[in-house]
Amino acid sequence: MSVRAQTYPNVEVIVVDNYSTDRTREIAEKYGARVILCRAIRSEARNVGAGLAKGEFILSVDSDMELTPNVVSECVAKAESGFDGAFT
């Protein structure tokens, strides 16, 4: 799980699952994610997860995304620097 391989030390993982039947809940819990079961379309599910998050920043990812180990650190650094451009 590329989210757990981040170099940033404090990452909270919330998985909002629409009652999938593909073992999503089981796999996410195995990696220490907080799993929320919710009947919602993608944008609603993201809002549910964001509403439950305790952190200062939110990075939404989809199940088919694989993150490089430094992406969270880089995003936090840019946000804290007052970055006002586009991420590349």
KAMOWO-V901980 format. One record per pair of residues at least 4 apart in sequence whose ideal C-beta (glycine too) atoms are under 6 Angstrom apart, sorted by the first residue. I is the first residue (numbers start at 1). GAP is how many residues later the second one is. D is the distance in Angstrom with one decimal. If there is no record, write none. Layout:
i=I gap=GAP d=D
i=I gap=GAP d=D
This chain:
i=1 gap=30 d=4.7
i=2 gap=64 d=4.7
i=2 gap=65 d=4.2
i=3 gap=10 d=5.5
i=4 gap=27 d=5.5
i=5 gap=64 d=5.3
i=6 gap=5 d=5.3
i=6 gap=66 d=4.6
i=7 gap=62 d=5.3
i=7 gap=63 d=5.4
i=7 gap=66 d=5.2
i=8 gap=64 d=4.0
i=8 gap=65 d=4.3
i=11 gap=61 d=6.0
i=12 gap=43 d=5.4
i=13 gap=20 d=4.1
i=14 gap=20 d=4.9
i=14 gap=35 d=4.5
i=14 gap=38 d=5.8
i=15 gap=13 d=4.2
i=15 gap=18 d=4.7
i=15 gap=20 d=4.9
i=16 gap=20 d=4.9
i=16 gap=22 d=5.3
i=16 gap=29 d=4.1
i=16 gap=32 d=5.2
i=16 gap=33 d=4.6
i=17 gap=7 d=5.0
i=17 gap=8 d=5.5
i=17 gap=18 d=5.9
i=17 gap=20 d=5.6
i=19 gap=18 d=5.9
i=20 gap=4 d=4.5
i=23 gap=4 d=5.4
i=25 gap=10 d=5.0
i=28 gap=5 d=4.0
i=28 gap=7 d=5.1
i=29 gap=6 d=5.7
i=38 gap=10 d=5.2
i=40 gap=4 d=3.6
i=40 gap=5 d=4.4
i=46 gap=14 d=5.1
i=50 gap=8 d=5.2
i=53 gap=5 d=5.6
i=57 gap=19 d=6.0
i=57 gap=22 d=5.8
i=61 gap=4 d=4.6
i=67 gap=4 d=4.7
i=70 gap=4 d=5.4
i=78 gap=5 d=3.9
